[in-house]
Amino acid sequence: MLTLQQERRIIISSLFFTIRDMVCAYRLLQAHLAITKIKVGIGGSTGGQQLMEWAVQDPDLLNIFFLSLLMPCILPGEGFQRFAATGY
């Protein structure tokens, strides 16, 4: 039997998701809508981080993307590390 504190930790820890999780969900929608190319992507803040992840997961999907108002400090995940190292 879990204590109330343990239950709260489990609930709180299950509420978090990453930028990659969001992009993976959008990729399901992309496949359903049969979108193969995006001419321009514009993203600020979280949207900009998602665009970076899109660029890492599928470098040929976006022709051009504009990023603005990104956080000055990002806890790099695997996708961002690839983006920073390779530029795509």
MMTF fields as JSON, N, C-alpha, C and O atoms, coordinates in Angstrom:
{
  "mmtfVersion": "1.0.0",
  "mmtfProducer": "UNKNOWN",
  "numBonds": 351,
  "numAtoms": 352,
  "numGroups": 88,
  "numChains": 1,
  "numModels": 1,
  "chainsPerModel": [1],
  "groupsPerChain": [88],
  "chainIdList": ["A"],
  "bondAtomList": [4, 2, 8, 6, 12, 10, 16, 14, 20, 18, 24, 22, 28, 26, 32, 30, 36, 34, 40, 38, 44, 42, 48, 46, 52, 50, 56, 54, 60, 58, 64, 62, 68, 66, 72, 70, 76, 74, 80, 78, 84, 82, 88, 86, 92, 90, 96, 94, 100, 98, 104, 102, 108, 106, 112, 110, 116, 114, 120, 118, 124, 122, 128, 126, 132, 130, 136, 134, 140, 138, 144, 142, 148, 146, 152, 150, 156, 154, 160, 158, 164, 162, 168, 166, 172, 170, 176, 174, 180, 178, 184, 182, 188, 186, 192, 190, 196, 194, 200, 198, 204, 202, 208, 206, 212, 210, 216, 214, 220, 218, 224, 222, 228, 226, 232, 230, 236, 234, 240, 238, 244, 242, 248, 246, 252, 250, 256, 254, 260, 258, 264, 262, 268, 266, 272, 270, 276, 274, 280, 278, 284, 282, 288, 286, 292, 290, 296, 294, 300, 298, 304, 302, 308, 306, 312, 310, 316, 314, 320, 318, 324, 322, 328, 326, 332, 330, 336, 334, 340, 338, 344, 342, 348, 346],
  "bondOrderList": [1, 1, 1, 1, 1, 1, 1, 1, 1, 1, 1, 1, 1, 1, 1, 1, 1, 1, 1, 1, 1, 1, 1, 1, 1, 1, 1, 1, 1, 1, 1, 1, 1, 1, 1, 1, 1, 1, 1, 1, 1, 1, 1, 1, 1, 1, 1, 1, 1, 1, 1, 1, 1, 1, 1, 1, 1, 1, 1, 1, 1, 1, 1, 1, 1, 1, 1, 1, 1, 1, 1, 1, 1, 1, 1, 1, 1, 1, 1, 1, 1, 1, 1, 1, 1, 1, 1],
  "groupList": [{"groupName": "MET", "atomNameList": ["N", "CA", "C", "O"], "elementList": ["N", "C", "C", "O"], "formalChargeList": [0, 0, 0, 0], "bondAtomList": [1, 0, 2, 1, 3, 2], "bondOrderList": [1, 1, 2], "singleLetterCode": "M", "chemCompType": "L-PEPTIDE LINKING"}, {"groupName": "LEU", "atomNameList": ["N", "CA", "C", "O"], "elementList": ["N", "C", "C", "O"], "formalChargeList": [0, 0, 0, 0], "bondAtomList": [1, 0, 2, 1, 3, 2], "bondOrderList": [1, 1, 2], "singleLetterCode": "L", "chemCompType": "L-PEPTIDE LINKING"}, {"groupName": "THR", "atomNameList": ["N", "CA", "C", "O"], "elementList": ["N", "C", "C", "O"], "formalChargeList": [0, 0, 0, 0], "bondAtomList": [1, 0, 2, 1, 3, 2], "bondOrderList": [1, 1, 2], "singleLetterCode": "T", "chemCompType": "L-PEPTIDE LINKING"}, {"groupName": "GLN", "atomNameList": ["N", "CA", "C", "O"], "elementList": ["N", "C", "C", "O"], "formalChargeList": [0, 0, 0, 0], "bondAtomList": [1, 0, 2, 1, 3, 2], "bondOrderList": [1, 1, 2], "singleLetterCode": "Q", "chemCompType": "L-PEPTIDE LINKING"}, {"groupName": "GLU", "atomNameList": ["N", "CA", "C", "O"], "elementList": ["N", "C", "C", "O"], "formalChargeList": [0, 0, 0, 0], "bondAtomList": [1, 0, 2, 1, 3, 2], "bondOrderList": [1, 1, 2], "singleLetterCode": "E", "chemCompType": "L-PEPTIDE LINKING"}, {"groupName": "ARG", "atomNameList": ["N", "CA", "C", "O"], "elementList": ["N", "C", "C", "O"], "formalChargeList": [0, 0, 0, 0], "bondAtomList": [1, 0, 2, 1, 3, 2], "bondOrderList": [1, 1, 2], "singleLetterCode": "R", "chemCompType": "L-PEPTIDE LINKING"}, {"groupName": "ILE", "atomNameList": ["N", "CA", "C", "O"], "elementList": ["N", "C", "C", "O"], "formalChargeList": [0, 0, 0, 0], "bondAtomList": [1, 0, 2, 1, 3, 2], "bondOrderList": [1, 1, 2], "singleLetterCode": "I", "chemCompType": "L-PEPTIDE LINKING"}, {"groupName": "SER", "atomNameList": ["N", "CA", "C", "O"], "elementList": ["N", "C", "C", "O"], "formalChargeList": [0, 0, 0, 0], "bondAtomList": [1, 0, 2, 1, 3, 2], "bondOrderList": [1, 1, 2], "singleLetterCode": "S", "chemCompType": "L-PEPTIDE LINKING"}, {"groupName": "PHE", "atomNameList": ["N", "CA", "C", "O"], "elementList": ["N", "C", "C", "O"], "formalChargeList": [0, 0, 0, 0], "bondAtomList": [1, 0, 2, 1, 3, 2], "bondOrderList": [1, 1, 2], "singleLetterCode": "F", "chemCompType": "L-PEPTIDE LINKING"}, {"groupName": "ASP", "atomNameList": ["N", "CA", "C", "O"], "elementList": ["N", "C", "C", "O"], "formalChargeList": [0, 0, 0, 0], "bondAtomList": [1, 0, 2, 1, 3, 2], "bondOrderList": [1, 1, 2], "singleLetterCode": "D", "chemCompType": "L-PEPTIDE LINKING"}, {"groupName": "VAL", "atomNameList": ["N", "CA", "C", "O"], "elementList": ["N", "C", "C", "O"], "formalChargeList": [0, 0, 0, 0], "bondAtomList": [1, 0, 2, 1, 3, 2], "bondOrderList": [1, 1, 2], "singleLetterCode": "V", "chemCompType": "L-PEPTIDE LINKING"}, {"groupName": "CYS", "atomNameList": ["N", "CA", "C", "O"], "elementList": ["N", "C", "C", "O"], "formalChargeList": [0, 0, 0, 0], "bondAtomList": [1, 0, 2, 1, 3, 2], "bondOrderList": [1, 1, 2], "singleLetterCode": "C", "chemCompType": "L-PEPTIDE LINKING"}, {"groupName": "ALA", "atomNameList": ["N", "CA", "C", "O"], "elementList": ["N", "C", "C", "O"], "formalChargeList": [0, 0, 0, 0], "bondAtomList": [1, 0, 2, 1, 3, 2], "bondOrderList": [1, 1, 2], "singleLetterCode": "A", "chemCompType": "L-PEPTIDE LINKING"}, {"groupName": "TYR", "atomNameList": ["N", "CA", "C", "O"], "elementList": ["N", "C", "C", "O"], "formalChargeList": [0, 0, 0, 0], "bondAtomList": [1, 0, 2, 1, 3, 2], "bondOrderList": [1, 1, 2], "singleLetterCode": "Y", "chemCompType": "L-PEPTIDE LINKING"}, {"groupName": "HIS", "atomNameList": ["N", "CA", "C", "O"], "elementList": ["N", "C", "C", "O"], "formalChargeList": [0, 0, 0, 0], "bondAtomList": [1, 0, 2, 1, 3, 2], "bondOrderList": [1, 1, 2], "singleLetterCode": "H", "chemCompType": "L-PEPTIDE LINKING"}, {"groupName": "LYS", "atomNameList": ["N", "CA", "C", "O"], "elementList": ["N", "C", "C", "O"], "formalChargeList": [0, 0, 0, 0], "bondAtomList": [1, 0, 2, 1, 3, 2], "bondOrderList": [1, 1, 2], "singleLetterCode": "K", "chemCompType": "L-PEPTIDE LINKING"}, {"groupName": "GLY", "atomNameList": ["N", "CA", "C", "O"], "elementList": ["N", "C", "C", "O"], "formalChargeList": [0, 0, 0, 0], "bondAtomList": [1, 0, 2, 1, 3, 2], "bondOrderList": [1, 1, 2], "singleLetterCode": "G", "chemCompType": "PEPTIDE LINKING"}, {"groupName": "TRP", "atomNameList": ["N", "CA", "C", "O"], "elementList": ["N", "C", "C", "O"], "formalChargeList": [0, 0, 0, 0], "bondAtomList": [1, 0, 2, 1, 3, 2], "bondOrderList": [1, 1, 2], "singleLetterCode": "W", "chemCompType": "L-PEPTIDE LINKING"}, {"groupName": "PRO", "atomNameList": ["N", "CA", "C", "O"], "elementList": ["N", "C", "C", "O"], "formalChargeList": [0, 0, 0, 0], "bondAtomList": [1, 0, 2, 1, 3, 2], "bondOrderList": [1, 1, 2], "singleLetterCode": "P", "chemCompType": "L-PEPTIDE LINKING"}, {"groupName": "ASN", "atomNameList": ["N", "CA", "C", "O"], "elementList": ["N", "C", "C", "O"], "formalChargeList": [0, 0, 0, 0], "bondAtomList": [1, 0, 2, 1, 3, 2], "bondOrderList": [1, 1, 2], "singleLetterCode": "N", "chemCompType": "L-PEPTIDE LINKING"}],
  "groupTypeList": [0, 1, 2, 1, 3, 3, 4, 5, 5, 6, 6, 6, 7, 7, 1, 8, 8, 2, 6, 5, 9, 0, 10, 11, 12, 13, 5, 1, 1, 3, 12, 14, 1, 12, 6, 2, 15, 6, 15, 10, 16, 6, 16, 16, 7, 2, 16, 16, 3, 3, 1, 0, 4, 17, 12, 10, 3, 9, 18, 9, 1, 1, 19, 6, 8, 8, 1, 7, 1, 1, 0, 18, 11, 6, 1, 18, 16, 4, 16, 8, 3, 5, 8, 12, 12, 2, 16, 13],
  "groupIdList": [1, 2, 3, 4, 5, 6, 7, 8, 9, 10, 11, 12, 13, 14, 15, 16, 17, 18, 19, 20, 21, 22, 23, 24, 25, 26, 27, 28, 29, 30, 31, 32, 33, 34, 35, 36, 37, 38, 39, 40, 41, 42, 43, 44, 45, 46, 47, 48, 49, 50, 51, 52, 53, 54, 55, 56, 57, 58, 59, 60, 61, 62, 63, 64, 65, 66, 67, 68, 69, 70, 71, 72, 73, 74, 75, 76, 77, 78, 79, 80, 81, 82, 83, 84, 85, 86, 87, 88],
  "secStructList": [7, 7, 7, 2, 2, 2, 2, 2, 2, 2, 2, 2, 2, 2, 6, 7, 7, 7, 2, 2, 2, 2, 2, 2, 2, 2, 2, 2, 2, 2, 2, 2, 6, 6, 7, 7, 7, 3, 3, 3, 3, 3, 3, 3, 6, 2, 2, 2, 2, 2, 2, 2, 2, 2, 2, 2, 2, 7, 6, 6, 6, 3, 3, 3, 3, 3, 3, 3, 1, 7, 7, 1, 1, 7, 7, 7, 7, 2, 2, 2, 2, 2, 2, 2, 2, 2, 7, 7],
  "xCoordList": [0.847, 0.0, 0.887, 1.817, 0.59, 1.361, 0.861, -0.325, 1.79, 1.407, 0.885, 1.084, 0.231, -0.288, 0.848, 0.695, 1.968, 3.114, 3.645, 3.99, 3.714, 4.17, 3.194, 3.611, 1.917, 0.909, 1.035, 0.941, 1.246, 1.411, 2.636, 2.58, 3.747, 4.951, 4.689, 5.134, 3.976, 3.666, 2.791, 3.046, 1.778, 0.878, 1.639, 1.526, 2.408, 3.151, 4.176, 4.305, 4.906, 5.926, 5.312, 5.97, 4.078, 3.447, 2.846, 2.427, 2.794, 2.21, 3.201, 2.792, 4.462, 5.471, 5.672, 5.635, 5.883, 6.208, 7.216, 7.369, 7.894, 8.98, 8.555, 7.483, 9.42, 9.213, 9.14, 8.311, 10.011, 10.006, 8.655, 8.145, 8.071, 6.758, 5.71, 4.89, 5.744, 4.791, 4.976, 4.004, 6.231, 6.503, 6.089, 5.558, 6.321, 5.895, 4.376, 3.885, 3.646, 2.183, 1.798, 0.898, 2.476, 2.18, 2.565, 1.936, 3.581, 3.992, 2.902, 2.738, 2.158, 1.016, -0.031, -0.589, -0.29, -1.234, -0.704, -1.455, 0.586, 1.218, 1.017, 0.667, 1.233, 1.06, -0.406, -0.699, -1.325, -2.749, -3.201, -4.018, -2.666, -3.036, -2.198, -2.406, -1.249, -0.371, 0.424, 0.58, 0.92, 1.746, 3.183, 3.745, 3.767, 5.14, 6.139, 7.343, 5.661, 6.563, 5.899, 4.712, 6.663, 6.197, 7.104, 8.321, 6.51, 7.309, 7.95, 9.141, 7.177, 7.701, 7.163, 5.965, 8.051, 7.66, 8.09, 9.249, 7.177, 7.477, 7.111, 5.983, 8.061, 7.778, 8.472, 9.649, 7.734, 8.288, 8.186, 7.214, 9.163, 9.18, 9.071, 9.94, 8.03, 7.873, 7.719, 8.223, 7.043, 6.899, 8.236, 8.452, 9.136, 10.479, 11.264, 12.002, 11.103, 11.784, 11.221, 11.96, 9.917, 9.323, 9.839, 10.095, 9.99, 10.539, 11.959, 12.326, 12.759, 14.105, 14.036, 14.804, 13.128, 12.981, 12.48, 12.929, 11.55, 11.088, 12.274, 12.42, 13.116, 14.27, 15.239, 15.876, 15.358, 16.242, 15.636, 16.325, 14.356, 13.713, 13.536, 13.639, 13.273, 13.032, 13.609, 12.876, 14.914, 15.576, 15.012, 15.159, 14.374, 13.848, 12.411, 11.876, 11.779, 10.379, 10.202, 9.305, 11.034, 10.893, 11.839, 13.038, 11.297, 12.167, 12.874, 14.094, 12.09, 12.598, 11.908, 10.717, 12.667, 12.0, 12.618, 13.829, 11.751, 12.145, 11.883, 10.797, 12.873, 12.748, 12.858, 13.671, 12.046, 12.157, 11.771, 11.021, 12.292, 11.962, 12.184, 11.388, 13.268, 13.592, 14.146, 14.654, 14.05, 14.593, 16.11, 16.74, 16.709, 18.163, 18.932, 20.121, 18.269, 18.929, 18.001, 16.882, 18.469, 17.672, 18.387, 19.599, 17.655, 18.243, 18.267, 17.23, 19.439, 19.478, 19.073, 19.537, 18.208, 17.869, 18.654, 19.469, 18.408, 19.151, 18.96, 19.916, 17.715, 17.437, 18.137, 18.719, 18.087, 18.741, 20.251, 20.898, 20.814, 22.257, 22.651, 23.68, 21.834, 22.12, 22.013, 22.849, 20.97, 20.786, 21.975, 22.491, 22.402, 23.521, 24.82, 25.653, 24.995, 26.242, 26.271, 27.334, 25.126, 25.133, 24.457, 24.683, 23.629, 22.907, 21.608, 20.893, 21.304, 20.016, 19.613, 18.56],
  "yCoordList": [-1.186, 0.0, 1.242, 1.354, 2.163, 3.393, 4.436, 4.5, 5.236, 6.362, 7.479, 7.45, 8.444, 9.584, 10.324, 10.747, 10.482, 11.168, 10.397, 11.011, 9.083, 8.274, 8.387, 8.477, 8.38, 8.522, 9.87, 9.952, 10.912, 12.253, 12.304, 12.892, 11.693, 11.666, 10.959, 11.419, 9.858, 9.106, 9.945, 10.009, 10.577, 11.405, 12.563, 12.801, 13.287, 14.435, 14.018, 14.681, 12.933, 12.517, 12.036, 12.092, 11.566, 11.09, 12.232, 12.016, 13.443, 14.57, 15.266, 16.076, 14.977, 15.665, 14.967, 13.739, 15.754, 15.216, 16.145, 17.292, 15.662, 16.414, 17.017, 16.719, 17.868, 18.423, 17.281, 17.296, 16.296, 15.14, 14.42, 13.982, 14.291, 13.656, 14.413, 13.803, 15.757, 16.568, 16.364, 16.195, 16.38, 16.224, 14.834, 14.689, 13.826, 12.471, 12.405, 11.725, 13.105, 13.15, 13.865, 13.42, 14.97, 15.711, 14.905, 15.045, 14.074, 13.242, 12.225, 11.868, 11.759, 10.882, 11.631, 11.087, 12.886, 13.715, 13.983, 13.929, 14.269, 14.499, 13.29, 13.447, 12.098, 10.879, 10.697, 10.332, 10.952, 10.804, 11.763, 11.404, 12.985, 13.996, 13.899, 14.663, 12.959, 12.737, 13.991, 14.299, 14.706, 15.888, 15.416, 14.763, 15.749, 15.309, 16.451, 16.215, 17.693, 18.837, 20.041, 20.288, 20.791, 22.047, 23.148, 23.105, 24.131, 25.183, 26.096, 26.393, 26.549, 27.465, 27.076, 26.853, 26.999, 26.767, 27.953, 28.367, 28.499, 29.641, 29.25, 28.833, 29.384, 28.991, 29.877, 30.211, 30.244, 30.984, 30.164, 29.434, 30.275, 29.587, 28.076, 27.474, 27.469, 26.019, 25.6, 24.549, 26.393, 26.093, 26.08, 25.267, 26.976, 26.996, 25.756, 25.205, 25.32, 24.095, 22.89, 21.969, 22.899, 21.818, 21.818, 20.759, 23.001, 23.074, 22.519, 21.852, 22.795, 22.223, 20.703, 20.028, 20.173, 18.713, 18.134, 17.068, 18.833, 18.397, 18.348, 17.395, 19.373, 19.436, 18.296, 17.803, 17.875, 16.759, 15.436, 14.605, 15.246, 13.981, 13.791, 12.673, 14.878, 14.782, 16.018, 16.967, 16.015, 17.202, 17.66, 18.832, 16.779, 17.149, 17.671, 18.088, 17.658, 18.064, 19.572, 20.012, 20.365, 21.825, 22.469, 22.188, 23.342, 24.109, 25.209, 25.36, 25.974, 27.121, 27.119, 26.822, 27.454, 27.653, 28.819, 29.037, 29.569, 30.73, 30.446, 30.002, 30.702, 30.482, 31.811, 32.657, 31.997, 33.216, 32.93, 31.998, 33.741, 33.698, 32.331, 31.883, 31.677, 30.399, 30.642, 31.724, 29.652, 29.771, 29.938, 29.309, 30.773, 30.96, 29.723, 29.589, 28.83, 27.629, 26.451, 26.417, 25.496, 24.31, 23.114, 22.972, 22.256, 21.004, 20.094, 19.563, 19.91, 19.225, 17.757, 17.01, 17.386, 15.986, 15.45, 16.156, 14.224, 13.593, 14.333, 14.533, 14.739, 15.445, 16.785, 17.122, 17.558, 18.857, 18.719, 19.529, 17.712, 17.49, 17.199, 17.682, 16.407, 16.142, 17.426, 17.7, 18.222, 19.481, 20.415, 21.006, 20.544, 21.431, 20.943, 21.753, 19.645, 19.094, 19.118, 19.318, 18.917, 18.768, 19.917, 20.088, 20.703, 21.779, 21.315, 22.112, 20.032, 19.519, 18.285, 17.71],
  "zCoordList": [0.0, 0.0, 0.0, 0.799, -0.896, -1.002, -0.005, 0.321, 0.46, 1.31, 0.415, -0.8, 1.001, 0.249, -0.451, -1.597, 0.213, -0.384, -1.597, -2.606, -1.519, -2.649, -3.82, -4.975, -3.524, -4.577, -5.278, -6.503, -4.505, -5.094, -5.998, -7.078, -5.571, -6.405, -7.732, -8.784, -7.68, -8.896, -9.823, -11.025, -9.279, -10.092, -10.706, -11.909, -9.916, -10.421, -11.466, -12.495, -11.226, -12.182, -13.487, -14.526, -13.465, -14.7, -15.512, -16.649, -14.958, -15.672, -16.6, -17.432, -16.48, -17.273, -18.608, -18.692, -19.638, -20.945, -21.592, -21.172, -22.597, -23.207, -24.538, -25.066, -25.063, -26.406, -27.413, -28.322, -27.243, -28.15, -28.083, -29.114, -26.896, -26.771, -27.591, -28.276, -27.514, -28.269, -29.766, -30.502, -30.212, -31.641, -32.112, -33.213, -31.306, -31.674, -31.856, -32.757, -31.008, -31.15, -32.443, -33.156, -32.746, -33.976, -35.218, -36.267, -35.107, -36.251, -36.596, -37.762, -35.593, -35.875, -36.698, -37.65, -36.32, -37.072, -38.471, -39.445, -38.575, -39.881, -40.793, -41.963, -40.268, -41.067, -41.469, -42.607, -40.532, -40.813, -41.912, -42.76, -41.893, -42.895, -44.168, -45.111, -44.195, -45.354, -45.733, -46.915, -44.73, -44.967, -45.146, -44.267, -46.284, -46.558, -46.558, -46.458, -46.668, -46.722, -46.083, -46.295, -45.299, -44.723, -45.262, -45.078, -45.926, -46.549, -45.52, -45.617, -44.529, -43.522, -42.151, -41.982, -41.189, -39.807, -38.959, -39.013, -38.183, -37.322, -35.901, -35.636, -34.989, -33.623, -32.61, -32.752, -31.601, -30.491, -29.222, -29.029, -28.372, -27.089, -27.288, -27.918, -26.769, -26.881, -28.344, -28.74, -29.131, -30.558, -31.276, -32.175, -30.885, -31.47, -31.092, -31.908, -29.856, -29.431, -30.181, -30.528, -30.428, -31.194, -32.631, -33.203, -33.208, -34.567, -34.629, -35.596, -33.598, -33.573, -33.539, -34.224, -32.754, -32.676, -33.994, -34.414, -34.652, -35.978, -36.938, -37.704, -36.893, -37.795, -37.537, -38.468, -36.294, -35.96, -36.422, -37.013, -36.151, -36.489, -37.992, -38.495, -38.705, -40.145, -40.838, -41.115, -41.119, -41.679, -43.021, -43.37, -43.781, -45.097, -45.042, -46.07, -43.878, -43.773, -43.931, -44.651, -43.276, -43.266, -44.271, -44.27, -45.137, -46.026, -45.251, -45.328, -44.504, -43.744, -42.39, -42.291, -41.338, -40.06, -39.324, -39.362, -38.649, -37.867, -36.399, -36.024, -35.583, -34.148, -33.428, -33.798, -32.406, -31.61, -30.168, -29.877, -29.289, -27.867, -27.233, -26.408, -27.622, -27.003, -25.61, -25.317, -24.768, -23.418, -23.513, -24.363, -22.658, -22.717, -22.265, -22.556, -21.563, -21.074, -21.303, -20.789, -22.069, -22.35, -21.766, -21.928, -21.093, -20.654, -21.871, -22.268, -22.467, -23.749, -23.652, -22.791, -24.553, -24.727, -25.899, -26.492, -26.221, -27.303, -28.627, -29.376, -28.911, -30.161, -30.244, -31.276, -29.159, -29.188, -29.303, -29.967, -28.668, -28.767, -30.208, -30.682, -30.91, -32.33, -33.133, -33.995, -32.846, -33.575, -33.354, -34.302, -32.112, -31.797, -32.433, -32.839, -32.52, -33.063, -34.581, -35.169, -35.233, -36.671, -37.425, -38.623, -36.73, -37.39, -38.033, -38.64, -37.902, -38.402, -37.647, -37.923]
}
